[in-house]
Amino acid sequence: MEILPKKVRSKKLSTRVDLTAMVSISFLLIIFFMVTIELAKPNGLDLGLPDKNPTCGGWHGGCIDGNRLYTILLNDNDQIITYSGLLEFENNVVKEIDYSKNGIRKEVFRKKNEISEYMTAMGKPKSGVIVIIKPSNKCNYKNLVDILDEMKIANINTYAIVNEFSPEETKLLASK
């Protein structure tokens, strides 16, 4: 009698696929994209720009006392030139200062207190200083950010960045 070889049957494997690893990867990718989208959102600084003529016009519906104005001109080589009021004022003092604590910070605090006292004497204690920041074409971005930091430190509520210079201011920057 002859023994016939048995048919070798292959073992049937389970058709069930384990998706645990794929679900974990999916959740990790979802979390990754949610975090990167949140970090990619731009952070901006709200700026309220004034009308072209800062002494009359859109602020509070009328003219502003020129004595409340304090202008900061930013030039190259970390140079700051400041003056109070309008440059056309006869008794206007033009100062050249630097970015140190005893420079611009001290001057901004002094001017804030001086204008606050003046406005209190005029019967308007809630009106404070209005700072106009004018960066020149030669000014670097770091200097503008430093001045905005000084506005925050001195708690100046009303300030504007203006990129238009009067002819007098242009001459003043050229002479310094």
Backbone as a printed PyTorch tensor [residue, N CA C, xyz], in Angstrom:
tensor([[[  0.7990,  -1.1490,   0.0000],
         [  0.0000,   0.0000,   0.0000],
         [  0.8770,   1.2620,   0.0000]],

        [[  0.4620,   2.0720,  -0.8270],
         [  1.2220,   3.2790,  -1.0090],
         [  0.6100,   4.4150,  -0.2000]],

        [[  1.4790,   5.1580,   0.4090],
         [  0.9710,   6.2820,   1.2150],
         [  1.0370,   7.5420,   0.3400]],

        [[ -0.0850,   8.0840,   0.2060],
         [ -0.1580,   9.3150,  -0.5690],
         [  0.2000,  10.5060,   0.3120]],

        [[  0.9620,  11.3900,  -0.2700],
         [  1.3060,  12.5530,   0.5550],
         [  0.0620,  13.4130,   0.8030]],

        [[  0.0150,  13.9020,   1.9840],
         [ -1.1240,  14.7580,   2.3420],
         [ -0.9550,  16.1160,   1.6640]],

        [[ -2.0950,  16.6450,   1.3010],
         [ -2.0520,  17.9770,   0.7120],
         [ -1.6860,  18.9690,   1.7980]],

        [[ -0.7420,  19.7580,   1.4740],
         [ -0.3350,  20.7710,   2.4530],
         [ -1.2490,  21.9780,   2.2720]],

        [[ -1.9600,  22.2070,   3.2690],
         [ -2.8390,  23.3670,   3.2150],
         [ -2.1790,  24.5160,   3.9500]],

        [[ -2.2540,  25.6460,   3.3040],
         [ -1.6690,  26.8120,   3.9670],
         [ -2.6070,  27.2980,   5.0530]],

        [[ -1.9970,  27.7960,   6.0470],
         [ -2.7640,  28.2890,   7.1800],
         [ -3.4060,  29.6050,   6.7930]],

        [[ -4.6700,  29.7340,   7.0220],
         [ -5.3230,  30.9870,   6.6830],
         [ -5.0330,  32.0050,   7.7700]],

        [[ -4.5060,  33.1550,   7.3140],
         [ -4.1910,  34.2110,   8.2600],
         [ -5.4220,  35.0770,   8.4630]],

        [[ -5.4240,  35.7420,   9.5740],
         [ -6.5530,  36.6150,   9.8920],
         [ -6.5570,  37.8040,   8.9380]],

        [[ -7.7020,  38.1650,   8.4590],
         [ -7.8240,  39.3180,   7.5570],
         [ -8.0280,  40.6140,   8.3270]],

        [[ -7.9890,  40.5430,   9.5750],
         [ -8.1850,  41.7270,  10.4160],
         [ -6.8980,  42.5410,  10.4540]],

        [[ -7.0150,  43.8850,  10.1740],
         [ -5.8590,  44.7570,  10.1600],
         [ -5.9010,  45.6170,  11.4280]],

        [[ -4.7890,  45.7030,  12.1030],
         [ -4.7170,  46.5130,  13.3210],
         [ -4.4190,  47.9620,  12.9300]],

        [[ -5.3680,  48.8660,  13.2000],
         [ -5.2440,  50.2730,  12.8110],
         [ -4.8200,  51.1720,  13.9690]],

        [[ -4.3920,  50.6080,  15.0400],
         [ -4.0260,  51.4100,  16.2090],
         [ -2.9080,  52.3930,  15.8900]],

        [[ -1.8890,  51.9480,  15.2150],
         [ -0.7610,  52.8210,  14.8910],
         [ -1.2000,  53.9440,  13.9460]],

        [[ -2.0880,  53.6290,  13.0020],
         [ -2.5390,  54.6430,  12.0540],
         [ -3.3800,  55.7120,  12.7520]],

        [[ -4.1830,  55.3290,  13.6930],
         [ -4.9870,  56.2980,  14.4480],
         [ -4.0700,  57.1960,  15.2730]],

        [[ -3.0550,  56.6440,  15.8690],
         [ -2.1140,  57.4430,  16.6510],
         [ -1.4000,  58.4570,  15.7740]],

        [[ -0.9450,  58.0240,  14.6130],
         [ -0.2730,  58.9400,  13.6860],
         [ -1.2320,  60.0370,  13.2390]],

        [[ -2.4600,  59.7000,  12.9720],
         [ -3.4530,  60.6990,  12.5340],
         [ -3.6540,  61.7650,  13.5980]],

        [[ -3.8010,  61.3430,  14.8380],
         [ -3.9820,  62.3180,  15.9140],
         [ -2.7450,  63.1940,  16.0930]],

        [[ -1.5760,  62.6190,  15.9700],
         [ -0.3550,  63.4110,  16.0740],
         [ -0.2770,  64.4460,  14.9510]],

        [[ -0.6340,  64.0600,  13.7410],
         [ -0.6260,  65.0030,  12.6290],
         [ -1.6600,  66.1150,  12.8240]],

        [[ -2.8270,  65.7730,  13.2970],
         [ -3.8590,  66.7890,  13.5580],
         [ -3.3720,  67.7860,  14.5970]],

        [[ -2.7920,  67.2920,  15.6660],
         [ -2.2730,  68.1760,  16.7180],
         [ -1.1400,  69.0410,  16.1710]],

        [[ -0.2470,  68.4500,  15.3940],
         [  0.8620,  69.2080,  14.8160],
         [  0.3540,  70.3560,  13.9550]],

        [[ -0.5930,  70.0910,  13.0670],
         [ -1.0880,  71.1440,  12.1860],
         [ -1.8940,  72.1960,  12.9430]],

        [[ -2.6070,  71.8060,  13.9730],
         [ -3.3330,  72.7930,  14.7800],
         [ -2.3630,  73.7410,  15.4810]],

        [[ -1.2810,  73.2080,  16.0140],
         [ -0.2960,  74.0400,  16.7120],
         [  0.4300,  74.9490,  15.7270]],

        [[  0.8340,  74.4200,  14.5690],
         [  1.5480,  75.2640,  13.6140],
         [  0.6620,  76.3650,  13.0480]],

        [[ -0.6200,  76.0970,  12.8510],
         [ -1.5280,  77.1460,  12.3740],
         [ -1.6660,  78.2320,  13.4340]],

        [[ -1.7560,  77.8380,  14.6830],
         [ -1.8880,  78.8250,  15.7640],
         [ -0.6240,  79.6710,  15.8930]],

        [[  0.5460,  79.0640,  15.7310],
         [  1.7970,  79.8040,  15.8420],
         [  2.0610,  80.6660,  14.6180]],

        [[  1.4820,  80.3360,  13.4950],
         [  1.7150,  81.0840,  12.2660],
         [  0.8670,  82.3440,  12.1630]],

        [[ -0.0860,  82.5340,  13.0600],
         [ -0.9260,  83.7290,  13.0020],
         [ -0.0710,  84.9570,  13.2800]],

        [[ -0.2030,  85.9950,  12.4630],
         [  0.6210,  87.1910,  12.6690],
         [  0.1810,  87.9710,  13.8990]],

        [[  1.1680,  88.4760,  14.6130],
         [  0.8920,  89.3340,  15.7590],
         [  1.1450,  90.7610,  15.3140]],

        [[  0.1420,  91.5860,  15.4370],
         [  0.2690,  92.9600,  14.9720],
         [  0.1140,  93.9530,  16.0950]],

        [[  0.4850,  95.1640,  15.7990],
         [  0.3800,  96.2560,  16.7430],
         [ -0.6530,  97.2320,  16.1940]],

        [[ -1.6870,  97.5240,  16.9810],
         [ -2.7160,  98.4430,  16.5330],
         [ -2.1890,  99.8640,  16.5710]],

        [[ -2.3200, 100.5320,  15.4570],
         [ -1.8610, 101.9110,  15.3580],
         [ -3.0220, 102.7830,  14.9090]],

        [[ -3.2080, 103.8970,  15.5520],
         [ -4.1830, 104.8750,  15.1060],
         [ -3.4390, 106.0460,  14.5170]],

        [[ -3.4950, 106.2010,  13.2100],
         [ -2.7500, 107.2650,  12.5580],
         [ -3.5930, 108.5400,  12.4940]],

        [[ -2.9660, 109.6950,  12.6700],
         [ -3.7040, 110.9530,  12.6820],
         [ -3.9580, 111.4740,  11.2730]],

        [[ -4.7210, 112.5610,  11.2090],
         [ -4.8920, 113.2620,   9.9420],
         [ -3.5750, 113.9080,   9.5590]],

        [[ -3.5060, 114.4290,   8.3360],
         [ -2.2590, 115.0450,   7.8650],
         [ -1.8900, 116.2700,   8.6780]],

        [[ -2.8660, 117.0390,   9.1400],
         [ -2.5890, 118.2180,   9.9540],
         [ -2.9220, 117.8800,  11.4050]],

        [[ -1.9200, 117.6280,  12.2550],
         [ -2.2060, 117.1480,  13.6090],
         [ -2.8090, 118.1960,  14.5350]],

        [[ -2.7790, 119.4700,  14.1820],
         [ -3.3030, 120.4690,  15.1080],
         [ -4.7880, 120.7090,  14.9360]],

        [[ -5.3410, 120.3890,  13.7870],
         [ -6.7810, 120.5190,  13.5710],
         [ -7.2530, 119.2930,  12.8210]],

        [[ -8.4630, 118.9230,  13.0800],
         [ -8.9900, 117.8120,  12.2990],
         [ -9.6360, 116.7620,  13.1500]],

        [[ -9.3810, 115.5220,  12.8030],
         [-10.1560, 114.3940,  13.2510],
         [-10.0800, 114.0010,  14.7090]],

        [[ -9.1600, 114.4870,  15.4830],
         [ -9.0830, 114.0420,  16.8720],
         [-10.1030, 114.7830,  17.7060]],

        [[-10.9810, 114.0680,  18.3270],
         [-11.9830, 114.5880,  19.2550],
         [-12.8180, 115.7060,  18.6350]],

        [[-12.9240, 115.7310,  17.3210],
         [-13.8280, 116.6430,  16.6420],
         [-13.4170, 118.0970,  16.6260]],

        [[-12.2090, 118.4300,  16.9440],
         [-11.8270, 119.8330,  16.9150],
         [-10.3430, 120.0140,  16.9280]],

        [[ -9.9220, 121.2230,  17.2020],
         [ -8.4990, 121.5350,  17.2110],
         [ -7.8570, 121.0700,  18.5120]],

        [[ -6.5960, 120.7780,  18.4170],
         [ -5.8250, 120.3270,  19.5760],
         [ -4.8700, 121.4380,  19.9570]],

        [[ -4.7210, 121.6240,  21.2390],
         [ -3.7660, 122.5990,  21.7440],
         [ -2.3650, 122.1640,  21.3150]],

        [[ -1.6560, 123.0100,  20.5850],
         [ -0.3260, 122.6940,  20.0880],
         [  0.6750, 122.4310,  21.1920]],

        [[  0.3870, 122.9050,  22.4010],
         [  1.2990, 122.6710,  23.5200],
         [  1.2700, 121.2210,  23.9950]],

        [[  0.2630, 120.4510,  23.5630],
         [  0.1820, 119.0380,  23.9500],
         [  1.0720, 118.1600,  23.0830]],

        [[  1.5080, 118.6820,  21.9570],
         [  2.2710, 117.8740,  21.0000],
         [  3.7410, 117.7510,  21.4110]],

        [[  4.2630, 116.5590,  21.2270],
         [  5.6810, 116.2930,  21.4540],
         [  6.1440, 115.4200,  20.2940]],

        [[  7.0700, 115.9300,  19.5020],
         [  7.5060, 115.2370,  18.2950],
         [  8.8770, 114.6210,  18.4970]],

        [[  9.0050, 113.3740,  18.0600],
         [ 10.2660, 112.6410,  18.1310],
         [ 10.6670, 112.2880,  16.7040]],

        [[ 11.7960, 112.8420,  16.2680],
         [ 12.3370, 112.5430,  14.9360],
         [ 13.4280, 111.4980,  15.0860]],

        [[ 13.3210, 110.4050,  14.3500],
         [ 14.3160, 109.3350,  14.4120],
         [ 15.2110, 109.4330,  13.1890]],

        [[ 16.4970, 109.5580,  13.4200],
         [ 17.4630, 109.6870,  12.3360],
         [ 18.3970, 108.4840,  12.3530]],

        [[ 19.3820, 108.4630,  11.4940],
         [ 20.3230, 107.3500,  11.4790],
         [ 21.3200, 107.4620,  12.6230]],

        [[ 22.1190, 106.4400,  12.8140],
         [ 23.1410, 106.3740,  13.8790],
         [ 22.5440, 106.5340,  15.2700]],

        [[ 21.3750, 105.9430,  15.4990],
         [ 20.6960, 105.9800,  16.8090],
         [ 20.5260, 107.4010,  17.3270]],

        [[ 20.2070, 108.3090,  16.4590],
         [ 20.0660, 109.7190,  16.8190],
         [ 18.5800, 110.0610,  16.9330]],

        [[ 18.2270, 110.7630,  18.0130],
         [ 16.8560, 111.2130,  18.2350],
         [ 16.8720, 112.7310,  18.3840]],

        [[ 15.9510, 113.3840,  17.6960],
         [ 15.7780, 114.8330,  17.8100],
         [ 14.3430, 115.0640,  18.2570]],

        [[ 14.1500, 115.8430,  19.3190],
         [ 12.8090, 116.0800,  19.8390],
         [ 12.5280, 117.5750,  19.9320]],

        [[ 11.2500, 117.8940,  19.8830],
         [ 10.8070, 119.2560,  20.1530],
         [  9.3550, 119.2130,  20.5950]],

        [[  8.9410, 120.2410,  21.3020],
         [  7.5740, 120.3330,  21.8010],
         [  6.7550, 121.2380,  20.9070]],

        [[  5.4560, 120.9730,  20.8680],
         [  4.5580, 121.8200,  20.0940],
         [  4.8430, 121.7140,  18.6120]],

        [[  4.6980, 122.8400,  17.9370],
         [  5.0000, 122.9050,  16.5140],
         [  6.3820, 123.5140,  16.3330]],

        [[  7.0690, 123.1030,  15.3070],
         [  8.4310, 123.5860,  15.0730],
         [  8.4490, 125.0870,  14.8000]],

        [[  7.3040, 125.6180,  14.3820],
         [  7.2200, 127.0460,  14.0830],
         [  7.1240, 127.9150,  15.3430]],

        [[  6.8660, 127.3000,  16.5120],
         [  6.7760, 128.0730,  17.7590],
         [  8.0900, 128.8160,  17.9860]],

        [[  7.9900, 130.0480,  18.4730],
         [  9.1960, 130.8650,  18.6840],
         [ 10.0780, 130.3290,  19.8070]],

        [[  9.4660, 129.8970,  20.8890],
         [ 10.2400, 129.4730,  22.0600],
         [ 10.4990, 127.9660,  22.0630]],

        [[ 10.4880, 127.3490,  20.9030],
         [ 10.6560, 125.9110,  20.8070],
         [ 12.1200, 125.5210,  21.0080]],

        [[ 12.3430, 124.5170,  21.8470],
         [ 13.6960, 124.0290,  22.1270],
         [ 13.8550, 122.6740,  21.4540]],

        [[ 14.8360, 122.5850,  20.5640],
         [ 15.1310, 121.3370,  19.8670],
         [ 16.2440, 120.6400,  20.6330]],

        [[ 16.0060, 119.3530,  20.9820],
         [ 16.9930, 118.5860,  21.7450],
         [ 17.4490, 117.3800,  20.9370]],

        [[ 18.7080, 117.0560,  21.1070],
         [ 19.2630, 115.8510,  20.4960],
         [ 19.6110, 114.9070,  21.6460]],

        [[ 18.9700, 113.7400,  21.6770],
         [ 19.1630, 112.8080,  22.7930],
         [ 19.4070, 111.4040,  22.2520]],

        [[ 19.6890, 110.4650,  23.1880],
         [ 19.9700, 109.0880,  22.7850],
         [ 18.9070, 108.1440,  23.3420]],

        [[ 19.1180, 106.8550,  23.1570],
         [ 18.1310, 105.8400,  23.5290],
         [ 18.3050, 105.3020,  24.9500]],

        [[ 19.1060, 105.9120,  25.7650],
         [ 19.3570, 105.3880,  27.1070],
         [ 18.2280, 105.7370,  28.0650]],

        [[ 18.3080, 105.1670,  29.2820],
         [ 17.3110, 105.4830,  30.3140],
         [ 17.3470, 106.9560,  30.6780]],

        [[ 18.5370, 107.5300,  30.7050],
         [ 18.6650, 108.9540,  31.0290],
         [ 18.4820, 109.8300,  29.7980]],

        [[ 18.2450, 109.2200,  28.6540],
         [ 18.0270, 109.9620,  27.4180],
         [ 16.5430, 110.1090,  27.1370]],

        [[ 16.0570, 109.3000,  26.2150],
         [ 14.6810, 109.4350,  25.7450],
         [ 13.6650, 109.0820,  26.8250]],

        [[ 13.9440, 108.0830,  27.6320],
         [ 12.9700, 107.6880,  28.6560],
         [ 12.7460, 108.8180,  29.6590]],

        [[ 13.8430, 109.3960,  30.1440],
         [ 13.7420, 110.4930,  31.1010],
         [ 13.0210, 111.6870,  30.4740]],

        [[ 13.3340, 111.9710,  29.2110],
         [ 12.7270, 113.1100,  28.5110],
         [ 11.2250, 112.9040,  28.2860]],

        [[ 10.8250, 111.6820,  27.9320],
         [  9.4020, 111.4000,  27.7050],
         [  8.6210, 111.5170,  29.0180]],

        [[  9.1630, 110.9790,  30.1060],
         [  8.4960, 111.1120,  31.4090],
         [  8.3980, 112.5880,  31.8160]],

        [[  9.4750, 113.3340,  31.6020],
         [  9.4710, 114.7560,  31.9660],
         [  8.4250, 115.5120,  31.1590]],

        [[  8.3790, 115.2510,  29.8670],
         [  7.4290, 115.9460,  28.9960],
         [  5.9960, 115.5400,  29.3320]],

        [[  5.7810, 114.2800,  29.6600],
         [  4.4420, 113.8090,  30.0320],
         [  3.9450, 114.5390,  31.2750]],

        [[  4.8090, 114.6480,  32.2840],
         [  4.4280, 115.3450,  33.5090],
         [  4.2140, 116.8380,  33.2720]],

        [[  5.0750, 117.4440,  32.4710],
         [  4.9750, 118.8720,  32.1770],
         [  3.6510, 119.1960,  31.4660]],

        [[  3.2990, 118.4040,  30.4690],
         [  2.0580, 118.6500,  29.7270],
         [  0.8430, 118.3180,  30.5840]],

        [[  0.9450, 117.3160,  31.4230],
         [ -0.1540, 116.9800,  32.3220],
         [ -0.4350, 118.1280,  33.2910]],

        [[  0.6170, 118.7290,  33.8380],
         [  0.4440, 119.8860,  34.7240],
         [ -0.1610, 121.0740,  33.9740]],

        [[  0.3010, 121.2930,  32.7420],
         [ -0.2190, 122.3910,  31.9240],
         [ -1.7110, 122.1950,  31.6430]],

        [[ -2.1030, 120.9790,  31.2830],
         [ -3.5090, 120.7200,  30.9590],
         [ -4.3900, 120.7770,  32.2090]],

        [[ -3.8620, 120.3850,  33.3620],
         [ -4.6160, 120.5120,  34.6060],
         [ -4.8460, 121.9800,  34.9260]],

        [[ -3.8280, 122.8170,  34.7070],
         [ -3.9660, 124.2550,  34.9370],
         [ -4.9690, 124.8720,  33.9590]],

        [[ -5.0970, 124.2910,  32.7710],
         [ -6.0360, 124.7950,  31.7720],
         [ -7.4520, 124.2800,  32.0210]],

        [[ -7.6320, 123.4160,  33.0180],
         [ -8.9520, 122.8890,  33.3430],
         [ -9.3160, 121.6250,  32.5890]],

        [[ -8.3330, 120.9700,  31.9930],
         [ -8.5760, 119.7210,  31.2580],
         [ -7.6180, 118.6450,  31.7690]],

        [[ -7.8460, 118.1370,  32.9860],
         [ -6.8750, 117.1970,  33.5690],
         [ -6.7930, 115.8550,  32.8560]],

        [[ -7.8070, 115.4910,  32.0790],
         [ -7.7650, 114.1910,  31.4090],
         [ -7.0160, 114.2350,  30.0840]],

        [[ -6.7010, 115.4160,  29.6000],
         [ -5.9650, 115.5430,  28.3400],
         [ -4.4710, 115.4620,  28.6290]],

        [[ -3.8050, 114.5860,  27.9140],
         [ -2.3670, 114.4020,  28.1420],
         [ -1.5590, 114.7040,  26.9020]],

        [[ -0.3590, 114.2190,  26.9140],
         [  0.5870, 114.4550,  25.8290],
         [  0.1940, 113.6420,  24.5930]],

        [[  0.4450, 114.2210,  23.4360],
         [  0.2870, 113.5230,  22.1560],
         [  1.6730, 113.4600,  21.5350]],

        [[  2.1920, 112.2550,  21.3810],
         [  3.5360, 112.0660,  20.8420],
         [  3.4140, 111.7160,  19.3630]],

        [[  4.1590, 112.4380,  18.5500],
         [  4.2270, 112.1560,  17.1170],
         [  5.6240, 111.6230,  16.8280]],

        [[  5.6880, 110.3850,  16.3670],
         [  6.9510, 109.7170,  16.0680],
         [  7.1500, 109.7770,  14.5610]],

        [[  8.2820, 110.3430,  14.1370],
         [  8.5690, 110.4780,  12.7090],
         [  9.9030, 109.8070,  12.3880]],

        [[  9.8560, 108.5610,  11.9170],
         [ 11.1060, 107.8980,  11.5240],
         [ 11.5450, 108.3700,  10.1350]],

        [[ 12.8080, 108.7120,  10.0060],
         [ 13.3270, 109.1260,   8.6990],
         [ 13.6050, 107.8810,   7.8570]],

        [[ 13.9270, 108.1030,   6.6010],
         [ 14.2510, 106.9780,   5.7160],
         [ 15.5350, 106.2790,   6.1390]],

        [[ 16.3850, 106.9800,   6.8680],
         [ 17.6640, 106.4150,   7.3140],
         [ 17.5320, 105.6580,   8.6390]],

        [[ 16.4080, 105.8190,   9.3150],
         [ 16.1800, 105.1710,  10.6120],
         [ 16.0270, 103.6650,  10.4020]],

        [[ 16.5670, 102.8760,  11.3510],
         [ 16.3940, 101.4330,  11.2310],
         [ 15.1790, 100.9750,  12.0490]],

        [[ 14.7370,  99.7710,  11.7660],
         [ 13.5310,  99.2130,  12.3780],
         [ 13.6840,  99.0690,  13.8970]],

        [[ 14.8570,  98.7260,  14.3600],
         [ 15.1170,  98.5470,  15.7980],
         [ 14.8290,  99.8370,  16.5650]],

        [[ 15.2340, 100.9850,  15.9960],
         [ 15.0000, 102.2610,  16.6720],
         [ 13.5150, 102.5660,  16.7950]],

        [[ 12.7400, 102.2450,  15.7730],
         [ 11.2950, 102.4600,  15.8350],
         [ 10.6650, 101.5790,  16.9040]],

        [[ 11.0890, 100.3240,  16.9780],
         [ 10.5700,  99.4210,  18.0030],
         [ 10.9730,  99.9020,  19.3950]],

        [[ 12.2040, 100.4090,  19.5340],
         [ 12.6520, 100.9380,  20.8240],
         [ 11.7960, 102.1200,  21.2700]],

        [[ 11.4450, 103.0020,  20.3430],
         [ 10.6020, 104.1490,  20.6920],
         [  9.2070, 103.6910,  21.0830]],

        [[  8.6680, 102.7000,  20.3790],
         [  7.3480, 102.1740,  20.7450],
         [  7.3920, 101.5240,  22.1280]],

        [[  8.5110, 100.8780,  22.4540],
         [  8.6800, 100.3270,  23.8050],
         [  8.6880, 101.4410,  24.8500]],

        [[  9.3560, 102.5450,  24.5370],
         [  9.4070, 103.6750,  25.4680],
         [  8.0080, 104.2720,  25.6840]],

        [[  7.1860, 104.2870,  24.6460],
         [  5.8090, 104.7770,  24.7800],
         [  5.0270, 103.8810,  25.7350]],

        [[  5.2640, 102.5880,  25.6430],
         [  4.5880, 101.6290,  26.5230],
         [  5.0910, 101.7820,  27.9620]],

        [[  6.3940, 101.9350,  28.1280],
         [  6.9750, 102.0860,  29.4640],
         [  6.4740, 103.3620,  30.1320]],

        [[  6.4150, 104.4550,  29.3730],
         [  5.9840, 105.7440,  29.9240],
         [  4.4650, 105.8520,  30.0090]],

        [[  3.7560, 104.8230,  29.5400],
         [  2.2940, 104.7990,  29.5720],
         [  1.7030, 105.9850,  28.7990]],

        [[  2.2510, 106.2170,  27.6110],
         [  1.7300, 107.2510,  26.7120],
         [  0.5830, 106.6170,  25.9310]],

        [[ -0.6200, 107.1410,  26.1090],
         [ -1.7900, 106.5500,  25.4760],
         [ -2.0160, 107.0360,  24.0530]],

        [[ -1.6000, 108.2490,  23.7570],
         [ -1.8680, 108.8210,  22.4420],
         [ -0.5500, 109.1110,  21.7410]],

        [[ -0.2650, 108.2990,  20.7280],
         [  0.9250, 108.5310,  19.9120],
         [  0.6280, 108.0660,  18.4980]],

        [[  1.3730, 108.5980,  17.5610],
         [  1.1730, 108.2540,  16.1560],
         [  2.5160, 108.1810,  15.4480]],

        [[  2.5720, 107.3160,  14.4550],
         [  3.7550, 107.2170,  13.6060],
         [  3.4050, 107.8960,  12.2870]],

        [[  4.1580, 108.9090,  11.9550],
         [  3.9050, 109.6940,  10.7420],
         [  5.1690, 109.6790,   9.9020]],

        [[  5.0220, 109.4630,   8.6050],
         [  6.2130, 109.3960,   7.7670],
         [  6.3570, 110.6140,   6.8550]],

        [[  5.6250, 111.6680,   7.1200],
         [  5.7510, 112.8890,   6.3320],
         [  6.4640, 113.9470,   7.1670]],

        [[  7.4550, 114.5890,   6.5480],
         [  8.2330, 115.6020,   7.2320],
         [  7.9200, 116.9670,   6.6330]],

        [[  7.8510, 117.9630,   7.5060],
         [  7.7100, 119.3340,   7.0230],
         [  9.0760, 119.7780,   6.4880]],

        [[  9.1110, 120.8450,   5.6830],
         [ 10.4120, 121.3240,   5.1900],
         [ 11.3590, 121.7120,   6.3310]],

        [[ 10.8070, 122.2740,   7.4130],
         [ 11.6400, 122.6490,   8.5640],
         [ 12.2620, 121.4280,   9.2170]],

        [[ 11.4710, 120.3470,   9.3190],
         [ 11.9850, 119.1120,   9.9280],
         [ 13.0530, 118.4820,   9.0410]],

        [[ 12.8660, 118.5360,   7.7460],
         [ 13.8610, 117.9940,   6.8220],
         [ 15.1820, 118.7610,   6.9610]],

        [[ 15.0990, 120.0760,   7.0720],
         [ 16.3100, 120.8810,   7.2750],
         [ 16.9580, 120.5620,   8.6080]],

        [[ 16.1260, 120.3540,   9.6350],
         [ 16.6400, 120.0360,  10.9680],
         [ 17.3820, 118.7050,  10.9460]],

        [[ 16.8300, 117.6960,  10.3000],
         [ 17.5020, 116.3920,  10.2120],
         [ 18.8060, 116.5080,   9.4070]],

        [[ 18.7900, 117.2830,   8.3470],
         [ 19.9880, 117.4240,   7.5260],
         [ 21.1100, 118.1540,   8.2690]],

        [[ 20.7320, 119.0850,   9.1500],
         [ 21.7410, 119.8500,   9.8790],
         [ 22.3660, 119.0400,  11.0140]],

        [[ 21.6900, 118.0370,  11.4880],
         [ 22.2090, 117.2420,  12.6210],
         [ 23.0140, 116.1150,  12.0690]]])
